[in-house]
Amino acid sequence: MTVTRFAPSPTGYLHVGNLRTALFNFLIARKAGGRFILRLDDTDPERSKPEYADQIQRDLEWLGLTWDRVERQSERLDRYAAAADALREKGRFYEAWETPTELDLKRKKQMNMGQPPVYDRAALRLSDDEKAAMRAERGQGHWRFKLDHERIEWTDGILGPLSIDAASVSDPVLIRQDGQVLYTLASVVDDTEMGVTHVVRGSDHVTNTATQIQIMASLGFAPPAFAHHSLLTGPQGEALSKRLGTLALKDLRENGVEPMALLSHMARIGSSQPVALCDTVDDLAAGFDLDHFGSAPTKFDVDDLYLLTARYLHGQPLSAVADDIAALGVPDDLAETFWTVARDNITTRHDLAGWWRLFHDGAEPLVAEEDRDFVAQAFALLPEPPYGPTTWKDWTDAVKEATGRKGKGLFMPLRKAVTGLERGPEMADVMQLLQKKPTL
């Protein structure tokens, strides 16, 4: 069975970059009839917050990315400790005591000498007495996995055949000095024990994948199928990382972006397929294939989400927005007409409120000085509401007969005076919705 997972850290809010990873893994599982695991990477007790974990789940539920089970790494610390013990027994885990400052100095020295900035394994050369002295002076050290210096090869689901020389990579730290288990070890244990078959994540994890493949092998596990998607950039190719905080899913939701507009966009950008607006996640899954994606950075423009949101709403029936319209106080007998008028003139559901204010309270008239007397005369010919389907024609016919105006000189000043807008929905529909007679 196909099993995928999404493993966010509850140290902040999900953003569009996180969503891309979650969505790819969800669609792979959904298309194959498999299982999708939500795994909270909460081994950092200081930065992990319950409110972030709750928001992650709310964001995924809003998008319809339902999971089959939730796992929390903070509840699996015994499993990571057992794996660490197994690595020690195999001679693949060693303690080191260098401080961040000392490691930085080592890297700078190596780079000045034209060498790769890779950890020099100085800790492996310490005698038992020297290790005891380090513990007495600095306390417990951090624990590194000892890589076999050989090429690590795998076929990536997006990038194709990959090969990394383990000698070019520092032995990864798997447990910090304070005892915190880091992502690299926890992910290896979880992916293997939870039967994860496919892992899709950002291309910034390629080196992590290489080291994790070797850690898995040392523990006697076969690795899952890995795939690394490209990272998002801004619309001009600029780094998006500094803006991701303003692209949190909760903010996009609050700003009116529709779930299927967001999902449809994120499921296709960076692929050879054009973005296609889908109605359900099952439709998205049916057309999803990693083979269509490439390694080039993927340009993301938040404005595209609002264009898709508008397109999505324009195609929705009244039933899809009935609750929103009722909440505005629109009478039931006007709901269908209101939606017919408003839907082609909104970007998000939030815009409905502005249209109902116009119809309920009236607009600020937009009247040129030379049209003021004409509009005043026209308003005098307009009866009090309620208005019907023929009100606009009956009224403009009467105004035409009284003033002699016709064509654009007749209709445009009246539109602007009634709606405060130069363009918009059909005035025959607008008149039916007006709750008050327009005035100057």
GULUM-289035 format. One record per residue (C-alpha): x, y, z negated; residue in three letters; residue number from 0. Coordinates in Angstrom, 2 decimals, padded with zeros to 5 digits. Layout:
REM residues N
u;v;w;rest;nr
X;Y;Z;ALA;NUM
...
END
This chain:
REM residues 440
u;v;w;rest;nr
000.00;000.00;000.00;MET;0
001.17;003.52;000.80;THR;1
001.84;005.48;-002.41;VAL;2
002.95;009.12;-002.45;THR;3
003.41;011.68;-005.17;ARG;4
003.59;015.39;-005.82;PHE;5
005.86;016.27;-008.73;ALA;6
005.66;019.98;-009.61;PRO;7
007.28;021.48;-012.70;SER;8
004.69;023.26;-014.89;PRO;9
007.06;026.19;-015.35;THR;10
005.14;028.58;-013.09;GLY;11
002.25;028.82;-010.65;TYR;12
002.05;026.83;-007.43;LEU;13
002.83;028.83;-004.29;HIS;14
002.57;028.13;-000.57;VAL;15
005.97;026.41;-000.52;GLY;16
004.83;023.95;-003.18;ASN;17
001.57;023.44;-001.35;LEU;18
003.34;022.29;001.79;ARG;19
004.98;019.46;-000.14;THR;20
001.76;018.52;-001.95;ALA;21
-000.28;018.57;001.24;LEU;22
002.10;016.42;003.29;PHE;23
002.22;013.75;000.60;ASN;24
-001.56;013.87;000.13;PHE;25
-002.29;013.57;003.86;LEU;26
000.07;010.61;004.29;ILE;27
-001.70;008.73;001.49;ALA;28
-005.20;009.73;002.63;ARG;29
-004.57;008.73;006.25;LYS;30
-003.23;005.31;005.19;ALA;31
-005.95;004.69;002.62;GLY;32
-003.27;004.70;-000.07;GLY;33
-002.78;006.40;-003.42;ARG;34
-001.65;009.92;-004.31;PHE;35
-000.04;010.55;-007.70;ILE;36
000.16;013.92;-009.43;LEU;37
003.31;013.78;-011.57;ARG;38
004.10;016.72;-013.82;LEU;39
007.86;017.21;-014.15;ASP;40
007.66;018.58;-017.69;ASP;41
010.89;017.35;-019.27;THR;42
011.97;020.95;-020.01;ASP;43
010.16;021.66;-023.30;PRO;44
011.02;025.36;-023.34;GLU;45
009.88;026.31;-019.82;ARG;46
007.02;023.84;-019.34;SER;47
003.70;025.38;-020.40;LYS;48
000.25;023.78;-020.73;PRO;49
-001.36;026.77;-018.99;GLU;50
000.80;026.16;-015.90;TYR;51
-000.06;022.44;-015.92;ALA;52
-003.77;023.29;-016.14;ASP;53
-003.49;025.81;-013.30;GLN;54
-001.68;023.30;-011.08;ILE;55
-004.61;020.92;-011.45;GLN;56
-007.16;023.70;-010.86;ARG;57
-005.34;024.77;-007.69;ASP;58
-005.29;021.23;-006.29;LEU;59
-008.94;020.67;-007.18;GLU;60
-009.90;023.93;-005.46;TRP;61
-008.19;022.69;-002.31;LEU;62
-009.73;019.23;-002.51;GLY;63
-006.34;017.52;-002.93;LEU;64
-007.62;014.94;-005.38;THR;65
-005.18;012.59;-007.08;TRP;66
-005.61;008.98;-008.11;ASP;67
-003.77;009.39;-011.39;ARG;68
-001.80;011.92;-013.41;VAL;69
001.59;011.16;-014.91;GLU;70
003.62;013.34;-017.27;ARG;71
007.35;012.84;-017.43;GLN;72
007.40;014.06;-021.05;SER;73
005.52;010.86;-021.91;GLU;74
008.10;008.63;-020.21;ARG;75
011.31;009.63;-021.97;LEU;76
011.83;006.06;-023.21;ASP;77
011.95;004.84;-019.60;ARG;78
014.66;007.35;-018.73;TYR;79
016.65;006.40;-021.84;ALA;80
016.49;002.74;-020.78;ALA;81
017.74;003.63;-017.31;ALA;82
020.57;005.69;-018.80;ALA;83
021.59;002.72;-020.96;ASP;84
021.58;000.46;-017.90;ALA;85
023.85;002.88;-016.04;LEU;86
026.26;003.00;-018.99;ARG;87
026.42;-000.79;-019.07;GLU;88
027.27;-000.81;-015.37;LYS;89
030.06;001.75;-015.84;GLY;90
028.21;004.31;-013.70;ARG;91
027.46;006.88;-016.40;PHE;92
030.04;008.99;-018.19;TYR;93
030.11;011.83;-020.69;GLU;94
031.73;015.17;-019.90;ALA;95
032.16;018.38;-021.92;TRP;96
033.08;021.19;-019.55;GLU;97
031.20;024.44;-020.12;THR;98
029.51;026.25;-017.20;PRO;99
032.31;028.83;-017.31;THR;100
034.99;026.16;-017.09;GLU;101
033.23;024.45;-014.21;LEU;102
032.91;027.75;-012.39;ASP;103
036.64;028.43;-012.77;LEU;104
037.40;024.97;-011.41;LYS;105
035.22;025.56;-008.38;ARG;106
036.82;028.91;-007.64;LYS;107
040.30;027.40;-007.91;LYS;108
039.36;024.58;-005.52;GLN;109
037.90;027.00;-003.00;MET;110
040.99;029.21;-003.16;ASN;111
043.05;026.12;-002.32;MET;112
040.79;025.25;000.61;GLY;113
039.29;022.24;-001.17;GLN;114
035.59;021.39;-001.50;PRO;115
034.16;022.63;-004.83;PRO;116
033.48;019.14;-006.19;VAL;117
033.74;018.08;-009.83;TYR;118
037.22;016.62;-010.36;ASP;119
036.14;013.84;-012.74;ARG;120
038.49;015.10;-015.44;ALA;121
036.22;013.54;-018.09;ALA;122
037.02;010.06;-016.75;LEU;123
040.68;010.58;-017.62;ARG;124
040.04;011.33;-021.30;LEU;125
041.22;008.76;-023.85;SER;126
038.94;007.56;-026.63;ASP;127
040.73;009.86;-029.08;ASP;128
040.33;012.83;-026.74;GLU;129
036.63;012.08;-026.34;LYS;130
036.24;011.92;-030.13;ALA;131
038.02;015.25;-030.43;ALA;132
035.73;016.80;-027.82;MET;133
032.65;015.55;-029.67;ARG;134
033.99;016.95;-032.92;ALA;135
034.68;020.30;-031.28;GLU;136
031.74;020.64;-028.88;ARG;137
029.16;018.07;-029.95;GLY;138
027.50;015.72;-027.50;GLN;139
028.47;016.18;-023.87;GLY;140
026.41;016.02;-020.71;HIS;141
026.16;012.78;-018.74;TRP;142
027.13;012.37;-015.10;ARG;143
026.42;009.57;-012.66;PHE;144
029.61;008.21;-011.10;LYS;145
029.10;008.12;-007.35;LEU;146
030.72;005.49;-005.19;ASP;147
032.74;007.50;-002.68;HIS;148
031.21;006.09;000.48;GLU;149
028.80;007.31;003.11;ARG;150
025.14;007.34;002.10;ILE;151
022.90;006.79;005.10;GLU;152
019.17;006.74;005.70;TRP;153
016.67;007.51;008.44;THR;154
014.73;010.59;007.48;ASP;155
011.05;010.75;008.45;GLY;156
011.52;014.26;009.90;ILE;157
015.24;014.88;010.31;LEU;158
016.11;011.47;011.77;GLY;159
019.33;009.57;010.93;PRO;160
021.26;011.26;008.09;LEU;161
024.65;010.49;006.60;SER;162
026.32;012.18;003.64;ILE;163
029.83;011.46;002.37;ASP;164
029.44;010.97;-001.38;ALA;165
033.02;012.18;-001.84;ALA;166
031.84;015.64;-000.76;SER;167
029.29;015.78;-003.58;VAL;168
029.87;016.30;-007.30;SER;169
028.86;013.48;-009.61;ASP;170
025.37;014.70;-010.58;PRO;171
024.53;015.62;-014.15;VAL;172
021.56;013.46;-015.18;LEU;173
021.29;014.36;-018.87;ILE;174
022.14;017.78;-020.27;ARG;175
024.13;018.40;-023.43;GLN;176
020.91;019.10;-025.34;ASP;177
019.56;015.69;-024.29;GLY;178
017.14;016.93;-021.64;GLN;179
016.72;014.43;-018.82;VAL;180
017.06;016.14;-015.47;LEU;181
014.94;015.72;-012.35;TYR;182
017.42;013.52;-010.49;THR;183
017.24;010.66;-013.00;LEU;184
013.58;011.06;-013.98;ALA;185
012.49;011.06;-010.35;SER;186
014.48;007.91;-009.57;VAL;187
012.90;006.02;-012.46;VAL;188
009.39;007.26;-011.74;ASP;189
009.47;006.70;-007.99;ASP;190
010.64;003.13;-008.39;THR;191
008.49;002.13;-011.38;GLU;192
005.36;003.75;-009.92;MET;193
005.79;002.01;-006.57;GLY;194
006.13;005.20;-004.55;VAL;195
006.65;004.23;-000.90;THR;196
007.01;007.66;000.75;HIS;197
008.57;010.88;-000.54;VAL;198
008.22;014.12;001.40;VAL;199
009.91;017.25;000.06;ARG;200
011.83;020.32;001.15;GLY;201
015.09;020.15;003.08;SER;202
016.87;021.71;000.10;ASP;203
016.61;018.26;-001.52;HIS;204
018.65;016.37;001.11;VAL;205
021.75;016.13;-001.10;THR;206
019.58;015.09;-004.06;ASN;207
018.14;012.33;-001.92;THR;208
021.60;010.99;-001.10;ALA;209
022.59;010.77;-004.76;THR;210
019.21;009.31;-005.75;GLN;211
019.51;006.58;-003.14;ILE;212
022.79;005.52;-004.73;GLN;213
021.37;005.73;-008.26;ILE;214
018.45;003.56;-007.19;MET;215
020.80;001.00;-005.68;ALA;216
022.88;000.89;-008.87;SER;217
019.71;000.13;-010.85;LEU;218
018.70;-002.57;-008.39;GLY;219
015.87;-000.66;-006.70;PHE;220
015.11;-000.20;-003.01;ALA;221
014.54;003.45;-002.10;PRO;222
011.26;004.76;-000.67;PRO;223
011.04;006.29;002.78;ALA;224
012.28;009.88;002.55;PHE;225
011.34;012.86;004.72;ALA;226
012.44;016.47;004.34;HIS;227
010.35;019.28;005.77;HIS;228
011.77;022.65;006.74;SER;229
011.60;025.60;004.37;LEU;230
009.30;028.57;004.90;LEU;231
010.56;031.98;005.97;THR;232
008.79;035.29;006.44;GLY;233
007.24;036.20;009.80;PRO;234
010.53;037.76;010.99;GLN;235
012.62;034.83;009.79;GLY;236
013.55;036.54;006.53;GLU;237
013.97;034.57;003.31;ALA;238
010.60;033.95;001.72;LEU;239
011.93;032.79;-001.64;SER;240
011.79;036.28;-003.18;LYS;241
008.14;036.67;-002.17;ARG;242
006.86;033.28;-003.28;LEU;243
005.79;034.73;-006.61;GLY;244
003.29;036.93;-004.76;THR;245
002.03;033.97;-002.74;LEU;246
000.71;031.94;-005.67;ALA;247
-002.26;029.77;-004.78;LEU;248
-004.33;031.27;-007.58;LYS;249
-003.76;034.74;-006.11;ASP;250
-004.68;033.62;-002.60;LEU;251
-007.86;032.10;-004.04;ARG;252
-008.70;035.30;-005.94;GLU;253
-008.10;037.29;-002.75;ASN;254
-010.69;035.24;-000.90;GLY;255
-008.63;032.82;001.21;VAL;256
-010.78;029.80;002.06;GLU;257
-009.39;026.35;001.11;PRO;258
-009.76;024.83;004.58;MET;259
-008.20;027.88;006.21;ALA;260
-005.16;027.51;003.96;LEU;261
-004.90;023.74;004.40;LEU;262
-005.42;023.85;008.17;SER;263
-002.63;026.40;008.51;HIS;264
-000.16;024.64;006.22;MET;265
-000.78;021.24;007.84;ALA;266
000.34;022.45;011.27;ARG;267
002.86;025.31;011.03;ILE;268
006.35;024.08;011.77;GLY;269
005.01;021.31;014.00;SER;270
004.60;020.92;017.75;SER;271
000.83;021.00;017.33;GLN;272
-001.14;024.26;017.39;PRO;273
-002.99;025.26;014.23;VAL;274
-006.52;023.84;014.42;ALA;275
-009.21;024.85;011.94;LEU;276
-010.63;021.69;010.35;CYS;277
-013.79;021.34;008.27;ASP;278
-012.56;018.60;005.89;THR;279
-009.34;017.16;004.53;VAL;280
-010.23;013.86;006.18;ASP;281
-010.16;015.63;009.55;ASP;282
-006.74;017.04;008.66;LEU;283
-005.46;013.61;007.64;ALA;284
-006.66;011.97;010.84;ALA;285
-004.54;014.31;012.95;GLY;286
-001.48;014.46;010.68;PHE;287
001.84;012.91;011.74;ASP;288
005.34;013.72;010.47;LEU;289
006.72;012.98;013.95;ASP;290
005.41;016.38;015.08;HIS;291
007.61;018.30;012.64;PHE;292
011.16;019.52;013.18;GLY;293
014.10;020.87;011.21;SER;294
013.89;024.54;012.23;ALA;295
012.84;027.02;009.51;PRO;296
009.09;027.59;009.58;THR;297
007.77;031.14;009.84;LYS;298
004.88;031.94;007.53;PHE;299
002.72;035.06;007.70;ASP;300
000.09;035.47;004.99;VAL;301
-002.03;037.57;007.37;ASP;302
-002.68;034.41;009.38;ASP;303
-004.55;032.98;006.40;LEU;304
-007.04;035.84;006.48;TYR;305
-007.58;035.49;010.23;LEU;306
-008.33;031.79;009.74;LEU;307
-010.54;032.54;006.74;THR;308
-012.62;034.91;008.86;ALA;309
-012.89;032.30;011.63;ARG;310
-013.94;029.67;009.10;TYR;311
-016.64;031.86;007.56;LEU;312
-017.99;032.93;010.94;HIS;313
-018.86;029.30;011.64;GLY;314
-020.52;028.52;008.30;GLN;315
-024.28;028.10;007.79;PRO;316
-026.18;029.99;005.11;LEU;317
-026.02;026.96;002.80;SER;318
-022.23;027.35;002.52;ALA;319
-022.53;030.85;001.06;VAL;320
-026.02;030.79;-000.46;ALA;321
-024.72;030.98;-004.04;ASP;322
-022.49;033.96;-003.22;ASP;323
-025.38;035.79;-001.55;ILE;324
-027.80;035.02;-004.37;ALA;325
-025.26;036.33;-006.90;ALA;326
-025.35;039.71;-005.14;LEU;327
-029.08;039.98;-005.72;GLY;328
-030.13;039.55;-002.10;VAL;329
-033.83;038.52;-002.02;PRO;330
-034.39;034.98;-000.78;ASP;331
-036.49;036.16;002.16;ASP;332
-033.60;038.35;003.39;LEU;333
-030.75;035.89;002.79;ALA;334
-030.78;034.36;006.28;GLU;335
-030.89;037.76;007.99;THR;336
-028.22;039.14;005.66;PHE;337
-025.84;036.25;006.43;TRP;338
-026.51;036.53;010.18;THR;339
-025.60;040.22;010.03;VAL;340
-022.67;039.98;007.65;ALA;341
-020.77;036.85;008.65;ARG;342
-019.28;038.18;011.88;ASP;343
-018.19;041.34;010.07;ASN;344
-016.30;039.93;007.08;ILE;345
-012.82;038.56;006.48;THR;346
-013.49;036.96;003.08;THR;347
-016.54;036.30;000.91;ARG;348
-015.57;039.33;-001.15;HIS;349
-016.61;041.54;001.76;ASP;350
-020.25;040.45;001.37;LEU;351
-020.63;042.74;-001.64;ALA;352
-019.76;045.82;000.42;GLY;353
-022.37;044.99;003.04;TRP;354
-025.07;044.43;000.45;TRP;355
-024.22;047.77;-001.21;ARG;356
-024.68;049.41;002.17;LEU;357
-028.08;047.80;002.67;PHE;358
-029.27;048.17;-000.93;HIS;359
-027.95;051.61;-001.87;ASP;360
-027.41;053.21;001.52;GLY;361
-024.21;054.37;003.17;ALA;362
-022.39;057.67;003.10;GLU;363
-023.57;059.14;006.44;PRO;364
-020.89;059.74;009.05;LEU;365
-022.24;062.76;010.94;VAL;366
-020.44;065.19;013.24;ALA;367
-021.36;068.84;012.66;GLU;368
-022.82;069.15;016.15;GLU;369
-025.11;066.16;015.46;ASP;370
-026.36;067.29;012.06;ARG;371
-029.61;068.87;013.19;ASP;372
-030.29;065.96;015.53;PHE;373
-029.81;063.40;012.75;VAL;374
-031.99;065.41;010.35;ALA;375
-034.76;065.49;012.95;GLN;376
-034.35;061.74;013.60;ALA;377
-034.50;060.89;009.90;PHE;378
-037.71;062.88;009.63;ALA;379
-039.24;060.55;012.22;LEU;380
-038.22;057.40;010.30;LEU;381
-040.87;055.99;007.94;PRO;382
-040.13;054.57;004.51;GLU;383
-039.07;050.88;004.28;PRO;384
-039.66;048.00;004.49;PRO;385
-038.49;047.79;008.07;TYR;386
-039.09;045.01;010.56;GLY;387
-037.53;043.52;013.70;PRO;388
-038.86;046.32;015.94;THR;389
-038.08;049.27;013.66;THR;390
-034.85;050.24;015.40;TRP;391
-036.43;050.23;018.87;LYS;392
-039.59;051.99;017.72;ASP;393
-037.57;054.64;015.91;TRP;394
-035.07;055.32;018.69;THR;395
-037.88;055.47;021.25;ASP;396
-039.58;058.10;019.10;ALA;397
-036.35;060.06;018.66;VAL;398
-035.62;059.90;022.38;LYS;399
-039.07;061.27;023.17;GLU;400
-038.77;064.05;020.57;ALA;401
-035.20;065.18;021.33;THR;402
-034.54;064.14;024.90;GLY;403
-031.35;062.37;023.89;ARG;404
-030.54;058.98;025.38;LYS;405
-027.78;056.39;025.76;GLY;406
-024.65;056.79;023.67;LYS;407
-025.62;060.30;022.63;GLY;408
-028.74;058.84;021.03;LEU;409
-027.60;055.55;019.55;PHE;410
-024.07;056.29;018.29;MET;411
-024.92;059.26;016.03;PRO;412
-027.79;057.28;014.51;LEU;413
-025.61;054.20;013.90;ARG;414
-022.97;056.32;012.16;LYS;415
-025.58;058.18;010.13;ALA;416
-027.28;054.99;008.94;VAL;417
-024.23;052.77;008.30;THR;418
-021.35;055.22;007.93;GLY;419
-019.53;053.10;010.54;LEU;420
-018.71;053.56;014.21;GLU;421
-019.26;049.90;014.99;ARG;422
-020.77;046.87;013.36;GLY;423
-023.72;044.48;013.57;PRO;424
-026.81;044.90;015.71;GLU;425
-028.83;047.84;014.41;MET;426
-032.10;045.96;014.87;ALA;427
-030.84;043.52;012.21;ASP;428
-029.37;046.26;010.02;VAL;429
-032.69;048.11;009.82;MET;430
-034.49;045.01;008.49;GLN;431
-032.09;044.87;005.55;LEU;432
-032.22;048.51;004.47;LEU;433
-033.81;048.84;001.05;GLN;434
-033.89;052.65;001.11;LYS;435
-034.61;055.21;003.78;LYS;436
-031.29;056.76;004.91;PRO;437
-030.92;060.48;004.22;THR;438
-028.41;063.23;004.66;LEU;439
END
